Amino acid sequence: MKNVAAAIDFGTSKIVTLLAESGGFNRCDIIGSGTVPYSGYIKGHWNDDADKLHEAVRNSINAAEIQGKAHIREIYVGVPCEYISIVSTEATVPVEAQDRRVQDTDIAAVEDAAADLLKLSSMDAMVIHRSPAWFKVDDGKKTMSPVGVKGSTLSAKVAFVLADPAFIMDVSSMFMEMGIAVMGFLAPTMGESLLLLSLDDRDRVSVLIDCGYLNTEFSVVEGDAIVYHMVLPVGGADITVDLCTALQIPMSAAEQIKREYIFIPDEFDPAEDAQVVDDEGRTLTFPRQFVQEAIERSADELIEQIEWTMDKCKELLTERSQVFITGGGLAMMRGGREYLAGKLHRPVKVSMVRSAKLDSPVYASALGLVDLVFDSIEQRTAQEESLPGRLADGIRSIFSKK
């Protein structure tokens, strides 16, 4: 049976609502989307007032409904990076089975033990994810599949994603007014990490940098867990503002110049002076040197913060650790990946999801959220089907066709 689900992702410059359907060749297919610009958030506060925010949300949902030809009654909500925190710890429990082979109950026990060590129940936050970075039986090697392994103890490093209760209450109230039920709160950060990075990349411990418009999200990913998380208060908008100030041009013109800028010119993309049409229809030309100074000054400030963050968590990284970049900031600028790699003195890859409709790093967060949604649905379905007397209809449909 095919499932259809809706998810909404609050970025720093846009709200994205996606309608997806399970089945077919892929795990799920996007059948409707709605992308609406808005003012985002800074330091945990919305930049728009409630009315403007609600209007942007409604417009995003309406656009997805029209394209997907479905009416959204229930939705999964992505919790933005500034409204989450991530904590992790290691715990050890005895293997309880008589044959001393690890069972699923032991995995649950060691994850519970980690939660107890962190005293999560006393924190003013909602746990929306818990996931293992690794397991280890006795003094054996780290693994993600300990079930069936024989030993006396099971150890694990477990990470927990916590959501700000104020965001949960605010968004729940907003959707209640719209007559839409919230099915759950998920972290796009988590979904993005699992979707964009392969098992091998995560086994080696990788860094995922999501450069957005107003901020940059830095995550260290190991196994199925984010073991380090930091939000840097700089993004693509800082480059635009610096251009706007240096060249004395409107933000729209500065954004156009930024998008056309080439960090590392070559014979195929030669260095040229920047041209833009102002509000009065005049063509303005700026020497590349002036544009370069403004853009690279801002880019260097961002990269300095990335370097500082990498140094802060260097004990978590290995020689094989890979750096990935996504989002609408540096990843979307020509030569941005190469420029970042040169400054970090290590290879950098642009990580993006292959999607017929949303094939761009800009939508990596929203697509990661959708992948988490279907993972949640699949897990819930498996649990319900294992229960005696399960409902014959399975999971109830959350949409009605128009």
ZINORMO-V718924 format. One record per pair of residues at least 6 apart in sequence whose ideal C-beta (glycine too) atoms are under 6 Angstrom apart, sorted by the first residue. I is the first residue (numbers start at 1). J is the second residue. Records with the same first field share a line. If there is no record, write none. Layout:
I->J  J
This chain:
1->394
2->21  22  23
3->22  377
4->21  399
5->20  373
6->19  72  75
7->18  76  369  370  373
8->17  75  77
9->16  78  188  365  366  369
10->80
12->40  212  213  214  215
13->40  213
14->35  37
15->36  38  56  60
16->35  366
17->34  60  61  64
18->30  33  366  370
19->31  32  64  68
20->28  30  370
21->29  31
22->28  374
28->374
30->357
31->68
32->64  67  68
33->64
34->60  63  64
36->56  59  60
38->48  56
39->47  48
40->47  214
41->82
44->82
46->53
54->174
61->72
65->72
69->402
70->399
71->400  402
73->398
74->181  183  398
75->180
76->183  184  186  373
77->171  182  185
78->186  188  369
79->163  185  187
81->189  217  231
82->231
83->164  167
84->161  163  187
85->162
86->159  161  226  229
87->118  160
88->159  227
89->114  117  118
90->157
91->110  113  114  117
92->153  155
93->109  110  113  154
94->153
95->102  106  151  152  154
97->103
100->150
101->148  150
102->146  147  149  154
106->154
110->154  156
111->130  158
114->158
120->127
125->162
126->163  165  168
127->160  162
128->161  163  185  187
129->161  187  190
130->160
131->159  224  225
132->156  158  223  224  225
133->157  222  223  225  227
134->142  157  223
135->143  146  156
136->142  155
137->146  149  151  154
138->151  152  153
144->223
159->225  226  227
161->187  190
163->185
172->182
175->182
186->372
188->365  368  369
191->368  369  371  372
192->364  365  368
193->208  219  221  226
195->368  371
196->351
197->206  221
201->322
202->221  223
204->320  321
205->222  317  318  321
206->221  321  322
207->220  323
208->219  221  324
209->218  325
210->217  326  327
211->235  327  329  330
212->235  327
213->235  236  237
214->235  237
215->231  233  235
216->232  234  235
217->231
218->230  309
219->226  229
220->227  228  313  316
227->316
228->313  316
230->309
232->305
234->302
235->329
236->329
238->298
239->258  295  298
240->254  255  258
242->294  298
243->254  257  258  294
244->251  254
246->294
247->286
253->276
256->276
257->274  276
261->295
262->269  334  335
263->335  336  339
264->335  338
265->271
271->288
273->285  287  288
274->286  291
275->283  285
276->284
277->283
278->284
303->343
323->348
324->349  351
325->331  348  350
326->351  361  364
327->361
328->362
330->336  340
331->350  361
337->348  350
340->348
341->347  348
352->361  364
353->364  367
381->395
384->390
